[in-house]
Amino acid sequence: MEEKKDGKTKRTKRALQSDVLGRKGGMGESAADSRSARSVSISSHERCSTCEDWVKQFIADGNPSFAKVLERLLDIEREHLEYVEAHQGRLKARLQESIESKNRFLEKTSALVADIQNLIKEQES
C-alpha cells in the first residue's frame, strides 16, 4: 500500500481512500465488518490531524477534489461535534440540577414525615 519514491514513503491513493473511509478491504466487506469498523473510536484531535495530513497528501498528489470533499466532511463533523459536546454539557448541568432538586425534595418530605410521626406519637400519649 505504500510506495518508495526518492527515499520518501508515499501512500497510494487506494490506501489513503481506505484510511479516509476508516476501513480496509473496500467494497467487498460484509455488513458486520462495516459495523465493527464504525464502532472503533479515535479521538477527534487524532482524527482531525490525520485527516489534515490526508488533505495535504491529496493536494500534493494532484487530487484537490478529494481534498475539498474531505475538508467539507471535516467541517460538518467539527460543527456537529461542537453542538453535541455543548449539548452534553447542558445535559450534565440539568442532571446536576435534577439531582439537587431531588435531594431537597427528599429532605423536605422526610422532615414532614418525621413531623407527622411526632404528632401521631403525641396524640397517642
N, C-alpha and C positions, 0 to 999 in steps of 0.2 A: 504494500500500500504506500510505501514511501520510496522515492527515488533519490539517488545521489547525483547532484549536479554541481560541478565546481566545488566539491568539498562541503556543500551545504545539503541539508536534508530538506527535500521539498515534498510536501504532501500531495498526493494525486487528487484530482477532482472527486473521484468516487469516494476516497477516504474522507475528504472534507465534507462531502454531502452526507455520507453516513454519519459522521460525527455531529453535523448540524441537526440531523433528524433524531439524534440521540440513540441510534441503534446500529447494529451491524447486520449484514445479510440482505438488506434492502427489501424488494418487493415480495420475495418468497417466504417471508417469515409468517409464522402462524399467529392467530389472534392471541393465544396465550403468551407467546414471545413478546408481542406488541404491548400487552397489558403489563407484563413484568418490566419491560423497558420503561414504561411510563411511571412505574412506582419507584424507580430509582431516584433518589433525591440528592441534588448537589446544591450548594449554597448559591444564592443569587449573585454574589460577588464573584465567585469562582466561575459561574456560568457566563456572566457578563464579560469578564476579562478574556475568557476563552473565545466567546463569540466575536469580540472585538478583534482578536487575532485572526479569526476566520475572515472577517470583513476585509482586513488588510491583505490577507492572502488572496482572496477572490479578486481584489482590485489589482494586486501585483500579477496575478495570472491572466489578467485581461477579461475578467468576468464581472464587470460592475453591476450587471443586472442582479446577480446572486447577492452581491453586497447590499444593494438597495433594498431588496426584499427582506434580507436578514436584518438590516437596520430598522425597517418598519416593524418587523416582528418583535425586535428587542424593545422598541418604543412602546408597542402595545403591551408587552409583558411588564415593562417597567411601570407604566401607568396603572395597570391592573394591580400589581403587587403593592404599589403605594396606597391605592384605595383599600385593598384587603388588609394591609397592615394597620392603616388608620382605623378601619372599621373594627379590627380585633382589639385595638386599644380602647375604642369606645365600649365595646362589649365587656372588656375586662373591668372598666370603670363602672359600668352598670351592674356587673356581677358583684363587685365590692359594695356598691350602694345597696343592692338587694340583700346581701349577707348582713350588713349593718342594720338594715331595716328589720330583718327577721329577728336579729338578736334583741333589738329594742322592743319589738312586739312581744317576744317570749318573756323578757324581763317584766314588762308591764302586766301581761296576763298571769305570770307566776305570782306577782305581788297581789293581784286581785284574788287569785285562788287562795293564797295564804290569808288574806283579809276575810274572805268568805268562811274559810275553815275556822278562823278565830271567832267570828261571830256565831257560828254554829256551836262551838265549844262553850261560849259564854251563855247561850240560850239553854244549853243542856245542864249547866250547873246552877 
